[in-house]
Amino acid sequence: MNFLSKLMQTIAFVPTIVTGIEGLFRDRSGADKKNAAMSFLQAALSMAEAVSSKQIADEAGFKTGLEQIVAGVVACLNASVWAKTQ
């Protein structure tokens, strides 16, 4: 499977991952939840494999991009009916 297809499949799982992390880490900080989500995403994408095959030239930049995707999904979920009413 090429890199772009693998990346798109991984991104498709972000809402599910974020929702699961929220349930598991309900009482933890936002930073803890983000770190857990990033760990799941990195494993799902097999970043080490992609880096070793030279498909990711800037691993730090790639990780920053994934963090922005997670933050965006959280913002969307928090702005939706999924968020608890206050």
Secondary structure, 3 states (H helix, E strand, C coil): CCHHHHHHHHHHCHHHHHHHHHHHCCCCCHHHHHHHHHHHHHHHHCHHHHHHCCCCCCHHHHHHHHHHHHHHHHHHHHCCCCCCCC
